[in-house]
């Protein structure tokens, strides 16, 4: 082999290496010398021949076959080296009997999850509407929606909906609502559940988020209600938060009546004003259903409310049968408290006029939002007086829910320094004010629902919204009184609290909730579901019965506790219906049932275990599968033993810390709890052939 041949082969390198070695005198011959078949001097940047001609090209894309072969050989060597490096890992896996290591399983699962995510993303990218079931099945699902779901979220006028559904252009606009109805109501129709539920839900959410329309809000409301009932509340919270802003953007939080005052910058109107009273009432009901979801989210999770007095100026919804018959009526406004004025230390004025159960707007609110006038389709004159006879069960449920929200927002969520006598006194004053308001609400229930035990025993149906309103009222009493009834052990002033009176109120409210629920489940259809707020009230009632049992050693557990557990089991069965959900997939009712059973087991196993009465929000959220209560008192001193008040800087004779007004006989004897035997307080004036909403 000649020296020249050795030099040629020794210089076989990839192009990148040639560029790096451009300073060396050796390399491949330039292209002009190759074409002319001349001996190239291989000088850089130009060889001897190129310097004469003025052309030189060492990097032509048309390489010689020898260079291409060298590059391919180098790539092949790289691949073989990589395989040689990975081969020991593969042989180690085979030597273990073919069993994959945990890391291998983890990587495999990760790749599988990524593949599934890609499938979901590809599904979401499609604008194709999920297929509808056959006409006969779709008709059955829509009927099941209005008979099973609609009574708990009454916001769609059934006759108007069916009329629009028969018109092709309107049917396309209603497609998102129909898909939501299928998701929520198909479980109540045998054989109707499909295999693409999650994909259909994602389509509804994505489509609804893209547009500001009444149909989108209705579809999201149905989904949020269904998600909470399915035990997947974490999916609903983001939807509810979005809807609370959307109703403001669309102007649904305000009445469309003319106002004497207008802002200089007019808000963009997503919806045009309508002269159709039935349509306006439907918009009003959509807002109030979003309002109820916002309050439910706030109370159950301990979060702040989103819809405040600055945003809301709305009339209450009318009675359901008037809306069905499309009889235009005028209802009163509903007053929402100003958060800035509701802080501890600011007294709440007590309205004692018996003309309404609600808080009428103040003069300032009226001036800011405009005068109260009838809707354009109602000829009632300016500032027409509203008649409470036009308000139905749904409106009373709104009032009761807002009362519960006030207890949480203006009493339980307030920050109080228990070492400051003045703050404790203000906090107890707030307690009494809220207690009086709850009693006042019960006193002013319409005369047609007053005590009539004979009618109560004969009533064939119990209105779901009115029953929920009364159960919510009793649960509000529990939330308000339980901290006074069962104070923490480190409160040295707890002996000065009206604990005996509050404990009696809590116990009575808990037992009455159990009784009312038992009667309701007996009188209602065995296939009709129960709303999510009702389940929360049962949870609150059962917890307070456990606390009452364990707070003093002499108490026995009330049998109503087991009645509540049985009711939750029945509610869970009704919610599952024909869906065929697995037992491991818990719904809201079975989650409450399991938590209560675990709390009871802890109380029974450990006599020193005491339930933290105010830790109900963490008891609700048990997503990690823990069976232990989040917080509890491991030790509880005897009721007769208290810490010295002086240790907390409190004086027994301090004028700032005076609970004597709370201990008077009038306060103790107040009628606080709604009982089933109170009369026809659970039957609204709805047609017996239709659902009460």
C-alpha positions as CSV (number, residue, x, y, z in Angstrom):
1,X,0.0,0.0,0.0
2,X,1.4,3.3,-1.0
3,X,1.8,6.3,1.3
4,X,-0.6,8.2,-0.8
5,X,-3.3,5.6,-0.4
6,X,-2.8,5.5,3.3
7,X,-3.1,9.2,3.5
8,X,-6.4,9.1,1.6
9,X,-7.9,6.5,3.9
10,X,-6.6,8.1,7.0
11,X,-8.4,11.3,6.1
12,X,-11.9,9.6,5.8
13,X,-13.9,11.7,8.2
14,X,-17.4,13.1,8.4
15,X,-17.9,16.6,6.9
16,X,-18.2,18.1,10.4
17,X,-14.8,16.8,11.3
18,X,-13.3,18.2,8.1
19,X,-14.6,21.6,8.9
20,X,-13.0,21.4,12.3
21,X,-9.7,20.3,10.8
22,X,-9.7,22.9,8.0
23,X,-6.3,24.2,9.2
24,X,-4.5,20.9,8.3
25,X,-2.8,20.5,4.9
26,X,-4.5,17.1,4.4
27,X,-8.0,16.4,3.3
28,X,-10.1,15.3,0.3
29,X,-9.4,16.7,-3.1
30,X,-11.4,19.6,-4.2
31,X,-14.2,19.1,-6.7
32,X,-12.7,21.0,-9.6
33,X,-9.5,18.8,-9.4
34,X,-11.7,15.7,-9.3
35,X,-13.7,16.7,-12.4
36,X,-10.5,17.6,-14.3
37,X,-8.8,14.4,-12.9
38,X,-5.8,16.5,-11.7
39,X,-3.6,15.9,-8.8
40,X,-4.9,18.2,-6.1
41,X,-2.3,19.9,-3.8
42,X,-5.0,19.9,-1.0
43,X,-3.9,23.4,0.1
44,X,-6.4,25.5,2.1
45,X,-8.3,27.6,1.4
46,X,-7.4,27.0,-2.4
47,X,-5.2,24.4,-4.0
48,X,-2.6,25.3,-6.6
49,X,-4.9,24.6,-9.6
50,X,-7.7,26.6,-8.1
51,X,-5.5,29.5,-7.4
52,X,-4.8,29.6,-11.1
53,X,-8.5,29.3,-12.2
54,X,-10.0,31.3,-9.3
55,X,-12.4,28.5,-8.3
56,X,-12.3,26.1,-5.4
57,X,-15.0,24.1,-3.7
58,X,-14.2,21.6,-0.9
59,X,-17.8,21.3,0.3
60,X,-20.0,20.4,-2.7
61,X,-23.2,18.6,-1.8
62,X,-22.3,16.0,-4.4
63,X,-19.7,14.0,-2.5
64,X,-17.8,11.2,-3.9
65,X,-19.0,7.6,-3.3
66,X,-16.0,7.0,-1.1
67,X,-17.0,9.9,1.2
68,X,-20.7,8.8,1.4
69,X,-19.5,5.3,2.3
70,X,-17.4,6.7,5.1
71,X,-20.2,8.7,6.5
72,X,-22.6,5.8,6.4
73,X,-20.1,3.6,8.1
74,X,-19.6,6.2,10.8
75,X,-23.4,6.3,11.5
76,X,-23.6,2.5,11.6
77,X,-20.8,2.4,14.1
78,X,-22.7,4.9,16.3
79,X,-25.9,2.8,16.2
80,X,-24.0,-0.4,17.1
81,X,-22.3,1.4,20.0
82,X,-25.7,2.5,21.3
83,X,-27.1,-1.0,21.1
84,X,-24.1,-2.4,22.8
85,X,-24.6,0.1,25.6
86,X,-28.3,-0.8,26.0
87,X,-27.9,-4.6,25.6
88,X,-26.8,-5.3,29.2
89,X,-30.0,-3.6,30.5
90,X,-32.1,-5.9,28.4
91,X,-30.3,-9.0,29.4
92,X,-30.6,-8.1,33.1
93,X,-34.3,-7.8,32.7
94,X,-34.5,-11.3,31.0
95,X,-32.4,-12.8,33.8
96,X,-35.0,-11.7,36.3
97,X,-37.4,-14.2,34.9
98,X,-39.0,-11.8,32.5
99,X,-40.5,-9.7,35.3
100,X,-40.3,-6.0,34.7
101,X,-38.8,-3.8,37.3
102,X,-40.8,-1.1,39.1
103,X,-39.0,1.5,37.1
104,X,-39.9,-0.3,33.9
105,X,-43.6,-0.5,34.9
106,X,-43.6,3.2,35.9
107,X,-42.2,4.1,32.5
108,X,-44.7,1.9,30.7
109,X,-47.6,3.3,32.7
110,X,-46.3,6.8,31.9
111,X,-46.2,6.1,28.2
112,X,-49.7,4.6,28.4
113,X,-51.0,7.7,30.2
114,X,-49.4,9.9,27.6
115,X,-51.1,7.9,24.9
116,X,-54.4,8.1,26.6
117,X,-54.0,11.9,27.0
118,X,-53.3,12.2,23.3
119,X,-56.4,10.3,22.5
120,X,-58.5,12.6,24.8
121,X,-56.8,15.7,23.3
122,X,-57.6,14.4,19.8
123,X,-61.2,13.9,20.9
124,X,-61.4,17.5,22.3
125,X,-59.9,18.9,19.1
126,X,-62.9,17.6,17.2
127,X,-65.9,19.8,16.8
128,X,-68.2,16.9,16.1
129,X,-71.3,16.9,18.3
130,X,-71.6,13.6,20.3
131,X,-74.3,11.4,18.7
132,X,-77.8,11.5,20.1
133,X,-79.7,8.3,21.1
134,X,-82.6,7.2,19.1
135,X,-85.7,9.4,19.1
136,X,-87.7,7.2,21.4
137,X,-84.8,6.9,23.9
138,X,-84.1,10.7,23.7
139,X,-87.7,11.4,24.5
140,X,-87.6,9.2,27.5
141,X,-84.4,10.9,28.7
142,X,-85.8,14.4,28.4
143,X,-88.9,13.3,30.2
144,X,-86.7,11.8,33.0
145,X,-84.8,15.1,33.2
146,X,-88.0,17.1,33.9
147,X,-89.4,14.6,36.4
148,X,-86.2,13.7,38.3
149,X,-83.6,16.5,37.8
150,X,-85.6,19.6,37.1
151,X,-87.3,19.9,40.5
152,X,-83.9,20.5,42.1
153,X,-82.6,23.0,39.5
154,X,-85.8,24.5,38.1
155,X,-84.6,26.8,35.3
156,X,-86.0,25.4,31.9
157,X,-89.6,26.0,30.9
158,X,-90.7,22.6,29.7
159,X,-93.3,23.6,27.2
160,X,-91.1,26.3,25.7
161,X,-88.2,23.8,25.5
162,X,-90.2,21.1,23.7
163,X,-91.6,23.8,21.3
164,X,-88.1,25.0,20.4
165,X,-86.8,21.4,20.1
166,X,-89.4,20.8,17.3
167,X,-87.8,23.6,15.2
168,X,-84.6,22.7,13.4
169,X,-82.7,25.9,13.8
170,X,-83.6,26.1,17.5
171,X,-82.7,22.4,18.0
172,X,-79.2,23.1,16.9
173,X,-79.0,25.9,19.5
174,X,-80.3,23.5,22.2
175,X,-77.8,20.8,21.4
176,X,-75.5,21.7,24.3
177,X,-78.5,21.6,26.7
178,X,-79.7,18.3,25.3
179,X,-76.2,16.7,25.8
180,X,-76.1,17.9,29.4
181,X,-79.6,16.5,30.0
182,X,-78.4,13.1,28.6
183,X,-75.5,13.1,31.0
184,X,-77.6,14.0,34.0
185,X,-80.8,12.1,33.4
186,X,-79.9,9.0,31.3
187,X,-79.2,7.1,34.5
188,X,-82.9,7.3,35.3
189,X,-83.8,5.5,32.1
190,X,-83.0,1.8,31.8
191,X,-80.5,0.8,29.1
192,X,-79.7,4.4,28.1
193,X,-76.1,4.8,29.4
194,X,-73.5,5.0,26.6
195,X,-69.8,4.4,26.6
196,X,-68.7,7.9,25.9
197,X,-69.9,9.8,28.9
198,X,-66.6,11.5,29.7
199,X,-66.0,12.6,26.1
200,X,-69.6,14.0,25.9
201,X,-69.0,15.9,29.2
202,X,-65.8,17.4,27.9
203,X,-67.5,18.5,24.7
204,X,-70.2,20.2,26.7
205,X,-67.7,22.0,28.9
206,X,-65.5,23.1,26.0
207,X,-68.4,24.3,23.9
208,X,-70.1,26.1,26.8
209,X,-66.9,28.0,27.6
210,X,-66.6,29.3,24.1
211,X,-69.9,31.2,24.0
212,X,-71.8,33.5,26.3
213,X,-75.4,32.2,26.0
214,X,-78.2,31.2,28.2
215,X,-78.1,27.7,26.9
216,X,-74.4,27.4,27.9
217,X,-75.2,28.5,31.4
218,X,-78.0,26.0,31.6
219,X,-75.8,23.1,30.4
220,X,-73.0,24.0,32.9
221,X,-75.5,24.2,35.7
222,X,-76.8,20.7,34.9
223,X,-73.2,19.4,34.8
224,X,-72.2,21.0,38.1
225,X,-75.3,19.6,39.8
226,X,-74.5,16.1,38.4
227,X,-70.8,16.3,39.2
228,X,-71.5,17.1,42.8
229,X,-74.0,14.4,43.2
230,X,-71.6,11.9,41.5
231,X,-69.1,12.6,44.3
232,X,-66.8,14.5,41.9
233,X,-67.3,17.9,43.4
234,X,-63.7,18.9,42.5
235,X,-64.8,19.0,38.8
236,X,-67.7,21.3,39.6
237,X,-65.9,24.0,41.6
238,X,-64.1,25.5,38.6
239,X,-67.4,25.4,36.6
240,X,-69.3,27.2,39.4
241,X,-66.5,29.8,39.7
242,X,-66.7,30.5,36.0
243,X,-70.5,30.7,36.0
244,X,-70.6,33.3,38.8
245,X,-68.6,35.6,36.6
246,X,-70.5,34.7,33.4
247,X,-73.9,35.7,34.9
248,X,-72.4,39.1,35.6
249,X,-71.0,39.5,32.1
250,X,-74.4,38.6,30.7
251,X,-76.3,41.0,32.9
252,X,-78.3,38.2,34.6
253,X,-77.5,39.5,38.1
254,X,-79.5,42.6,37.5
255,X,-83.1,43.2,36.6
256,X,-83.6,44.6,33.1
257,X,-86.0,47.2,34.3
258,X,-85.4,50.8,33.4
259,X,-83.4,52.9,35.9
260,X,-83.3,56.6,36.4
261,X,-79.5,56.4,36.9
262,X,-77.1,55.2,34.2
263,X,-73.3,54.9,34.3
264,X,-71.3,56.9,31.8
265,X,-69.7,53.7,30.5
266,X,-72.5,51.3,29.5
267,X,-71.6,47.6,29.9
268,X,-71.7,45.4,26.8
269,X,-75.0,43.6,26.5
270,X,-74.6,39.9,25.7
271,X,-78.3,39.3,25.8
272,X,-80.9,41.6,24.4
273,X,-83.8,42.7,26.6
274,X,-87.0,40.8,26.2
275,X,-90.6,41.7,26.6
276,X,-91.5,38.1,27.0
277,X,-92.2,37.6,30.7
278,X,-91.7,33.8,30.5
279,X,-88.3,34.2,29.0
280,X,-87.3,36.8,31.5
281,X,-88.4,34.5,34.3
282,X,-86.3,31.7,32.8
283,X,-83.3,34.1,32.8
284,X,-84.0,35.0,36.4
285,X,-84.1,31.3,37.4
286,X,-80.9,30.5,35.6
287,X,-79.2,33.2,37.8
288,X,-80.7,32.0,41.0
289,X,-79.6,28.4,40.3
290,X,-76.0,29.7,39.8
291,X,-76.5,31.7,43.0
292,X,-77.4,28.5,44.9
293,X,-74.4,26.6,43.6
294,X,-72.2,29.5,44.7
295,X,-73.7,29.4,48.2
296,X,-73.4,25.7,48.4
297,X,-69.8,25.8,47.4
298,X,-69.1,28.5,50.0
299,X,-70.9,26.7,52.9
300,X,-69.6,23.2,52.3
301,X,-66.0,24.2,51.6
302,X,-65.6,27.3,53.8
303,X,-64.8,29.5,50.9
304,X,-65.8,33.1,50.3
305,X,-68.9,33.8,48.2
306,X,-68.5,35.2,44.7
307,X,-71.9,36.9,44.2
308,X,-72.2,39.8,46.6
309,X,-74.5,42.8,47.2
310,X,-72.3,44.8,44.8
311,X,-73.3,42.4,41.9
312,X,-76.8,41.2,42.7
313,X,-80.0,43.2,42.4
314,X,-82.6,40.6,41.5
315,X,-86.3,39.7,42.1
316,X,-87.1,36.3,43.6
317,X,-88.4,33.7,41.2
318,X,-92.2,33.3,41.1
319,X,-94.2,30.3,42.1
320,X,-93.6,27.3,39.8
321,X,-97.2,26.7,38.7
322,X,-97.5,30.4,37.7
323,X,-94.4,30.1,35.5
324,X,-95.7,26.9,33.9
325,X,-99.0,28.6,33.1
326,X,-97.1,31.7,31.9
327,X,-99.1,34.0,34.2
328,X,-97.1,37.2,34.5
329,X,-96.6,38.3,38.1
330,X,-94.3,40.6,40.1
331,X,-92.2,39.3,42.9
332,X,-90.2,41.2,45.6
333,X,-86.5,41.9,45.4
334,X,-84.1,39.9,47.5
335,X,-81.6,41.7,49.7
336,X,-78.1,40.5,50.1
337,X,-75.9,41.8,52.9
338,X,-73.0,44.0,52.3
339,X,-69.8,42.2,53.4
340,X,-68.1,45.3,54.5
341,X,-71.0,46.1,56.9
342,X,-71.3,42.6,58.2
343,X,-68.0,42.4,60.1
344,X,-68.0,41.6,63.8
345,X,-68.8,44.8,65.7
346,X,-71.2,46.3,63.2
347,X,-74.8,45.7,64.4
348,X,-77.3,44.2,62.1
349,X,-80.6,46.0,62.0
350,X,-83.5,43.5,62.6
351,X,-86.4,44.0,60.3
352,X,-89.7,43.2,62.1
353,X,-92.2,44.2,59.5
354,X,-94.3,41.2,58.7
355,X,-94.8,42.1,55.0
356,X,-92.0,40.0,53.6
357,X,-89.6,37.3,54.6
358,X,-86.8,39.0,52.7
359,X,-84.7,42.1,53.2
360,X,-86.0,45.0,51.2
361,X,-83.3,47.1,49.5
362,X,-82.3,50.2,51.3
363,X,-82.7,53.7,49.9
364,X,-79.1,53.8,48.9
365,X,-79.4,50.5,47.0
366,X,-82.6,51.7,45.3
367,X,-80.9,54.9,44.2
368,X,-77.9,53.0,42.9
369,X,-79.7,50.4,41.0
370,X,-82.9,52.2,40.0
371,X,-86.5,52.2,41.2
372,X,-88.4,49.0,41.5
373,X,-90.6,48.7,38.5
374,X,-92.5,46.0,36.8
375,X,-91.1,44.3,33.8
376,X,-92.2,45.7,30.5
377,X,-94.9,43.0,30.0
378,X,-96.5,43.8,33.4
379,X,-98.8,46.7,33.8
380,X,-98.6,47.2,37.5
381,X,-97.6,50.8,37.6
382,X,-94.5,52.4,38.8
383,X,-93.1,51.1,42.2
384,X,-95.9,48.6,42.3
385,X,-96.1,46.7,45.6
386,X,-95.0,43.1,45.3
387,X,-97.3,40.4,46.6
388,X,-95.6,37.6,48.6
389,X,-98.4,35.2,47.4
390,X,-96.6,35.1,44.0
391,X,-93.5,33.6,45.6
392,X,-93.2,29.8,45.7
393,X,-91.1,27.0,47.2
394,X,-88.0,27.7,45.1
395,X,-87.8,31.3,46.4
396,X,-88.0,30.1,50.0
397,X,-85.2,27.6,49.3
398,X,-83.1,30.6,48.1
399,X,-83.9,32.5,51.3
400,X,-83.0,29.5,53.5
401,X,-79.8,28.9,51.7
402,X,-78.7,32.5,52.0
403,X,-79.5,32.4,55.7
404,X,-77.1,29.4,56.0
405,X,-74.5,31.3,54.0
406,X,-74.9,34.3,56.4
407,X,-74.2,32.1,59.4
408,X,-71.0,30.8,57.8
409,X,-69.8,34.2,56.4
410,X,-70.8,36.6,59.2
411,X,-70.3,34.3,62.2
412,X,-68.2,31.2,61.7
413,X,-65.6,32.7,59.3
414,X,-65.1,35.9,61.4
415,X,-61.7,36.2,63.1
416,X,-62.1,36.8,66.8
417,X,-59.5,37.2,69.5
418,X,-60.8,35.0,72.4
419,X,-58.5,36.9,74.8
420,X,-60.3,40.2,74.0
421,X,-63.5,40.6,76.0
422,X,-64.8,43.3,73.7
423,X,-64.4,41.0,70.6
424,X,-66.0,38.1,72.4
425,X,-69.0,40.3,73.4
426,X,-69.4,41.5,69.8
427,X,-69.2,38.0,68.5
428,X,-71.9,36.8,70.9
429,X,-74.0,39.8,69.9
430,X,-73.7,38.7,66.3
431,X,-74.8,35.2,67.4
432,X,-77.9,36.6,69.0
433,X,-78.7,38.7,65.9
434,X,-78.5,35.8,63.6
435,X,-80.5,33.6,65.9
436,X,-83.3,36.2,66.0
437,X,-83.3,36.4,62.2
438,X,-83.6,32.7,61.8
439,X,-86.5,32.6,64.3
440,X,-88.0,35.6,62.4
441,X,-87.9,33.7,59.1
442,X,-89.8,30.8,60.6
443,X,-92.4,33.0,62.2
444,X,-93.1,34.8,58.9
445,X,-93.8,31.7,56.8
446,X,-97.1,32.1,54.9
447,X,-100.3,31.4,56.7
448,X,-101.3,28.7,54.2
449,X,-98.3,26.7,55.5
450,X,-99.0,27.2,59.2
451,X,-99.7,24.4,61.6
452,X,-102.4,22.0,60.5
453,X,-101.4,18.5,61.8
454,X,-104.4,16.8,60.2
455,X,-103.4,18.1,56.8
456,X,-99.8,17.1,57.3
457,X,-100.7,13.4,57.9
458,X,-102.8,13.3,54.8
459,X,-100.6,15.2,52.3
460,X,-99.7,12.8,49.4
461,X,-96.6,14.8,48.3
462,X,-93.9,16.9,49.8
463,X,-92.5,19.7,47.7
464,X,-88.7,19.1,47.2
465,X,-87.7,22.7,47.3
466,X,-89.9,23.6,50.3
467,X,-88.7,20.5,52.2
468,X,-85.1,21.4,51.4
469,X,-85.8,25.0,52.6
470,X,-87.0,23.8,56.0
471,X,-84.2,21.2,56.4
472,X,-81.7,23.9,55.5
473,X,-83.2,26.2,58.1
474,X,-82.7,23.6,60.8
475,X,-79.2,22.9,59.6
476,X,-78.5,26.7,59.8
477,X,-79.6,26.5,63.4
478,X,-77.1,23.7,64.0
479,X,-74.2,25.6,62.4
480,X,-75.0,28.7,64.4
481,X,-75.5,27.0,67.8
482,X,-73.1,24.1,67.8
483,X,-70.0,26.2,68.7
484,X,-71.9,27.7,71.6
485,X,-73.4,24.3,72.6
486,X,-70.1,22.4,72.5
487,X,-67.3,25.0,72.9
488,X,-63.6,24.0,72.7
489,X,-62.0,23.0,76.0
490,X,-59.5,25.8,76.0
491,X,-62.3,28.5,76.2
492,X,-62.2,29.4,79.9
493,X,-65.4,31.5,79.5
494,X,-67.4,28.6,78.1
495,X,-69.4,28.2,81.4
496,X,-70.9,31.7,80.8
497,X,-72.2,30.7,77.4
498,X,-75.9,29.6,77.0
499,X,-74.6,26.1,76.1
500,X,-77.6,24.2,77.5
501,X,-80.1,26.2,75.4
502,X,-77.9,25.8,72.3
503,X,-77.3,22.1,72.8
504,X,-81.1,21.6,73.1
505,X,-81.5,23.5,69.8
506,X,-78.9,21.5,68.0
507,X,-80.3,18.2,69.3
508,X,-83.8,19.1,68.4
509,X,-82.8,20.3,64.9
510,X,-80.8,17.2,64.2
511,X,-83.6,14.8,65.2
512,X,-86.2,16.8,63.2
513,X,-84.0,16.7,60.1
514,X,-84.0,13.0,60.5
515,X,-87.7,12.8,60.9
516,X,-88.5,15.1,58.0
517,X,-86.2,13.2,55.7
518,X,-87.7,9.8,56.6
519,X,-91.2,11.2,55.8
520,X,-90.0,12.7,52.6
521,X,-88.4,9.5,51.3
522,X,-91.6,7.6,52.2
523,X,-93.9,10.1,50.5
524,X,-91.8,10.7,47.4
525,X,-91.3,8.3,44.4
526,X,-88.8,5.5,45.1
527,X,-87.0,6.4,41.9
528,X,-86.7,10.2,42.4
529,X,-83.3,11.5,43.5
530,X,-82.5,14.0,46.2
531,X,-80.6,17.2,45.9
532,X,-77.0,17.7,47.0
533,X,-77.8,20.5,49.5
534,X,-80.2,18.1,51.3
535,X,-77.4,15.6,51.7
536,X,-75.2,18.2,53.3
537,X,-77.9,19.1,55.8
538,X,-78.1,15.4,56.8
539,X,-74.4,15.3,57.2
540,X,-74.5,18.4,59.5
541,X,-77.3,16.9,61.5
542,X,-75.6,13.5,62.0
543,X,-72.3,15.1,63.1
544,X,-74.0,17.2,65.8
545,X,-75.8,14.1,67.1
546,X,-72.4,12.4,67.4
547,X,-71.0,15.5,69.2
548,X,-74.0,15.6,71.5
549,X,-73.4,12.0,72.4
550,X,-69.7,12.3,73.1
551,X,-69.6,15.7,74.8
552,X,-71.1,14.4,78.0
553,X,-70.6,10.8,79.2
554,X,-74.2,10.5,80.4
555,X,-75.7,11.0,76.9
556,X,-76.8,8.2,74.6
557,X,-76.5,8.3,70.9
558,X,-79.9,9.4,69.5
559,X,-81.5,6.7,67.3
560,X,-82.1,9.4,64.7
561,X,-78.4,9.1,63.8
562,X,-79.0,5.6,62.4
563,X,-82.1,6.9,60.6
564,X,-79.9,9.5,58.9
565,X,-77.4,6.8,57.8
566,X,-80.3,4.7,56.4
567,X,-81.6,7.8,54.6
568,X,-78.2,8.4,53.0
569,X,-78.1,4.8,51.8
570,X,-81.5,5.2,50.2
571,X,-80.5,8.5,48.6
572,X,-77.4,6.9,47.2
573,X,-79.4,4.1,45.7
574,X,-81.8,6.5,44.1
575,X,-78.9,8.6,42.7
576,X,-77.3,5.5,41.1
577,X,-80.6,4.4,39.6
578,X,-79.9,2.4,36.4
579,X,-76.4,3.8,35.8
580,X,-74.7,0.6,36.8
581,X,-71.9,2.5,38.6
582,X,-69.4,0.4,40.4
583,X,-69.6,0.2,44.2
584,X,-66.0,1.6,44.4
585,X,-67.3,4.8,42.6
586,X,-68.8,6.7,45.5
587,X,-71.4,9.4,45.1
588,X,-71.9,12.3,47.4
589,X,-74.4,10.4,49.6
590,X,-72.2,7.3,50.0
591,X,-69.3,9.6,50.8
592,X,-71.2,11.2,53.6
593,X,-72.4,7.8,54.8
594,X,-68.9,6.4,55.0
595,X,-67.5,9.4,56.8
596,X,-70.2,9.3,59.4
597,X,-69.7,5.6,60.0
598,X,-65.9,6.1,60.5
599,X,-66.5,9.0,62.9
600,X,-68.9,6.8,64.9
601,X,-66.4,4.0,65.0
602,X,-63.7,6.4,66.3
603,X,-66.1,7.6,69.0
604,X,-67.0,4.1,70.0
605,X,-63.5,2.8,70.1
606,X,-61.9,5.6,72.0
607,X,-63.9,7.1,74.9
608,X,-61.5,10.0,75.1
609,X,-62.1,10.9,71.4
610,X,-64.0,14.1,71.0
611,X,-65.2,15.4,67.6
612,X,-64.0,18.8,66.6
613,X,-67.4,20.3,65.9
614,X,-66.2,23.0,63.5
615,X,-64.0,20.8,61.3
616,X,-66.9,19.6,59.0
617,X,-65.2,21.0,55.8
618,X,-62.3,18.6,56.2
619,X,-64.6,15.7,57.0
620,X,-66.3,16.3,53.7
621,X,-63.2,16.2,51.6
622,X,-61.8,12.7,51.8
623,X,-60.2,12.3,48.4
624,X,-56.9,10.8,49.7
625,X,-58.8,7.9,51.2
626,X,-57.8,8.5,54.8
627,X,-60.2,7.1,57.4
628,X,-59.0,9.3,60.2
629,X,-60.8,12.5,61.1
630,X,-58.6,15.4,60.1
631,X,-58.7,17.0,63.5
632,X,-60.2,16.1,66.9
633,X,-59.7,16.6,70.6
634,X,-57.9,13.7,72.1
635,X,-58.7,14.8,75.6
636,X,-61.7,16.7,76.9
637,X,-61.9,17.9,80.5
638,X,-65.0,17.3,82.5
639,X,-67.8,19.7,81.8
640,X,-67.6,21.1,85.3
641,X,-63.9,21.9,85.1
642,X,-62.9,25.1,83.4
643,X,-59.8,27.1,82.9
644,X,-59.6,30.3,85.0
645,X,-60.9,33.3,83.2
646,X,-58.0,35.3,84.5
647,X,-55.7,33.1,82.4
648,X,-57.3,34.5,79.3
649,X,-57.2,38.1,80.6
650,X,-61.0,38.1,81.1
651,X,-62.8,39.4,84.1
652,X,-66.0,37.8,85.4
653,X,-67.3,41.3,86.2
654,X,-66.2,43.0,83.0
655,X,-69.0,45.1,81.5
656,X,-67.6,44.2,78.1
657,X,-68.2,40.5,78.6
658,X,-71.8,40.2,79.6
659,X,-74.0,37.3,78.5
660,X,-76.9,37.9,80.8
661,X,-79.2,39.1,78.0
662,X,-78.8,35.8,76.3
663,X,-79.8,33.9,79.4
664,X,-83.2,35.4,79.8
665,X,-86.3,33.3,79.5
666,X,-87.5,34.8,76.3
667,X,-84.3,33.9,74.6
668,X,-84.4,30.3,75.9
669,X,-88.1,29.8,75.0
670,X,-87.9,30.9,71.3
671,X,-89.3,28.5,68.8
672,X,-86.3,27.9,66.6
673,X,-86.7,24.5,64.8
674,X,-89.1,23.5,62.1
675,X,-90.7,20.2,62.9
676,X,-92.6,17.9,60.6
677,X,-95.7,18.1,62.9
678,X,-95.8,21.9,62.4
679,X,-98.3,21.4,59.7
680,X,-98.6,21.8,55.9
681,X,-95.3,23.5,55.7
682,X,-93.9,21.0,53.2
683,X,-96.5,21.2,50.5
684,X,-96.4,24.0,48.0
685,X,-99.4,25.1,46.0
686,X,-98.5,23.1,42.9
687,X,-100.6,20.8,40.8
688,X,-100.7,17.3,42.1
689,X,-100.3,16.0,38.6
690,X,-97.0,17.9,38.1
691,X,-93.8,18.2,39.9
692,X,-93.5,21.0,42.4
693,X,-91.0,23.6,41.2
